[in-house]
Amino acid sequence: MNSKDLKIIEELKIRQGDTWRVLKIMSEFVQGFDALSSIGPAITFFGSSRLGEDDYYYKMAYKTAFMLGKLGFHIVTGGGPGIMEAANRGGKDAGTISVGLNIKIPMEQVPNKYQNLSLNFDYFFVRKVMLLRYSTAYLIFPGGFGTMDELFEALTLIQTNKSPPFPIILFGREYWTKLIEFMKETMIGYGTISKEDLDFLTLCDSPEEAVETLLKEMKSLYNRLKDEEDYSYMLKRLRNILIKAGVLK
């Protein structure tokens, strides 16, 4: 690319108006913070948009979200089809708040009809903040590049102490085992991550196992944060859920 072409590109960028774009980004953050500030404790589900309702993992995501919703957890997803739809559907059928954080993606993202709280975003990074910020646990089902991006974003935030060590549960050992092996054999072997970093991850194979693991982690989270005033609203609800589930007296 010659200097003339580069100059044309730079002029086009200026004409697009980055200042106005900043205001649009700000408005999306304000919309998300305002709408989701009273959500919680919530569980965010990540996973492929390409898995239909006959798929095994779709059914498992639905059942897991339904079980969690019945306990009183709110369900958060990216709002699209596949695993997102399954989780929103399970949450809505359970009678809990089912949040969809939607974004337009060519050929993939169509908002599912199982959201009773729906927000729309133009910017991926704003949406990702909202998916992570208001949840107390992340359930990661089989997925593609987007799911991997969200998984490693959550891991990075926890590893760098930018986020509390909320549980990250990988559903489906068959799907995730080789990734874990790569982390153990290659990443730890090269020294690019620490052995302790893998403690952030838990593998499970059934909705019952996922819920049991999550409740155990939520009890630990409650005990760590119960004296924090900033979390008072969320912790009151979490305490009621844990009592209902029989893991806290």
C-alpha positions, 0 to 999 in steps of 0.5 A, a space after each residue: 500500500 503506497 503513501 497516497 492510499 494510506 493518506 486517503 484511509 486516514 482522511 476517511 477515518 477522520 471523517 467518520 468522526 471518532 469523537 462522536 463514536 466515543 459518545 456512542 460507546 459511552 451511551 452503550 456503557 451507560 445503558 448497560 450499567 443502568 439496566 443491569 445494576 440490579 441483576 445478580 447473583 447471575 450466571 453467564 452462559 457462553 457457547 456456540 451460536 451454531 448448535 440447534 435445539 436437537 444438539 446434546 449441548 443445547 439440551 444440557 445448557 437448557 437443563 442447567 439454566 433451568 435448574 439454576 433459575 429455579 434456585 433463583 439465579 439470573 441467567 445472562 447470555 449473548 442473546 443469540 441462537 444455539 447455547 445462548 438460546 438454550 440458556 435463555 430458554 431454560 432461565 425463562 421457563 424457570 421463571 427467573 430473569 433471562 438477560 440477552 445482550 445482543 449484537 449483530 453478527 452477519 449470518 449468525 446473531 439473531 436475537 432469541 425469543 427467550 429474553 425477558 430483559 434484552 439489550 442491544 450493542 454495536 460494540 463487542 468490547 462493551 457487550 463483553 464487559 456487560 457479560 462479565 461484570 454483573 455475573 458471579 460465575 461463568 459457564 462455558 459450553 462448547 463454542 468457537 472463536 467468540 467463546 474462546 475469546 470470552 473464556 480467556 478474557 475472564 481468565 485474564 481478568 481473574 489472573 491479573 486480579 482485575 476481577 474476583 476469582 469467580 468460578 469458570 466452569 467448562 461443560 463437556 470434558 470431551 470438548 475441553 480436555 485437549 485445550 486443558 492438556 495444551 495449557 498443561 503441556 505447552 503453556 506451563 511447559 514454556 512458562 507462559 502461565 503458572 500451574 496455579 492458573 489452571 485452578 481457575 477452571 473446573 470441568 463438568 459433564 452434567 447439569 447436576 455436576 455443574 450446579 453442585 460445583 457452582 453452589 460450592 463455589 458460591 458458598 465460598 464466594 459468599 463467605 469471602 464477601 459477606 462483610 463487603 457493603 458494596 455487594 450487600 444487595 447481591 449477597 442478600 439474594 445469594 444468601 437466600 439462594 444458598 439457604 434454599 439449596 440447602 448449602 447454607 444455614 
